[in-house]
Amino acid sequence: MTAALTTAAAGFGTGLSLIVAIGAQNAFVLRQGVRREAVLAVVGICAVSDALLIALGVGGVGALVVAWPGALTAVGWIGGVFLLGYGVLAARRAIRPAGAGLETEGEAVTSRRRAVLTCLAMTWLNPHVYLDTVFLLGSVAADHGPLRWTFGLGAVLASLCWFAVLGFGARLLSRFLARPTAWRVLDGLVAATMIVLGCTLIAGS
């Protein structure tokens, strides 16, 4: 039971570290939340999409490791290097921020249908989403062996919590997330998490 909770917590922390990054998808969810336009639909699409992609990553990479045990070493090294790269980029953003935080200003999405289509495009046409959820989370999950699905469940919960807070708490978060300093702190936390995970994956390979 303790091992399962620890693994789920690791999945939650890893998933949150990958999801909490300044970008078009988060900006869109925040903007919809501030304007209270199709918030439930947008949050639902983001959370369900992440859940499907995370399941694909955990199942796909896990199946590869079961079929070819030697793949765990390769996946560990490749995933570890990617995580270290993510960590370095996040650390660089924390030290030298590129600009402002998330902007809530912009063209309004006037219909639920348009909001849904925009959200689907930002989620499924973004190559970084596949790298984060399918490959990176799948790689880290594979390192947990039989508990990889517990790890994946933690990551899914992190995605749901983040998008729910971002969408439904937008009016409270908008002022905070609009500050570059807030993202420097978040990027610093993300950098530390990614570097530790990357080193752990490589060391265990």
Phi, psi and omega in degrees: 000316179297318180297320180294317179295320179296318180293318178297320178295322177295319178296320179298313181294318179294314179299316180296321180297325180280328183280321184283084177214139181296131183184177185297319183295312179296321178297320181294315179298316179297317181296317178296322179294318179299320182271354180056047181243115176051039185296313181299317180296316182293314178298318179298316180298314182297315182292314181293320178299314178298319180299317179296316182291321178295317178299321178297318180293312181296315181290317183292308180292322179297318179296323178297319180293321179295319181288326182220093183306329180294344180292335180300322179293314180297314180297320180299315180291314181295312179297321179297317179295318178298317180295320177297320177297317176300317181298317179295318179296319179294321178295321178296318178295324180292322181280318181232081180299141184283335183178215184282175178279200180294134180264131177263354178277157178148181182294133180285144174267109193275348181225152178298320180299316180293321179297317180296314180296319179297316180295317178299318180296315181294333182274307189271345178259009180262112183298333180294331179298318181291322179296315182292307188277311186284309187274304186294309179295324176297321179294313181293321179297320181300332180291345180265003174057235183299339181266015184296328179288329175294319175300315180298322178297321176297320179293320178297317179297322178298317179297314180299314181296316183297310183292326177294315179294318182294319182282309185276341177255019187303319183295330177276327184275338188302318180293321180292312184285348177280351181270128178302328181298322179299319181286335175294319178294313180298317179295325177296317178294318178297317180300314180298316180296314182295320181293318178296314180296319179299314178297320180296317179297316181293318181296327181275354184277000000 
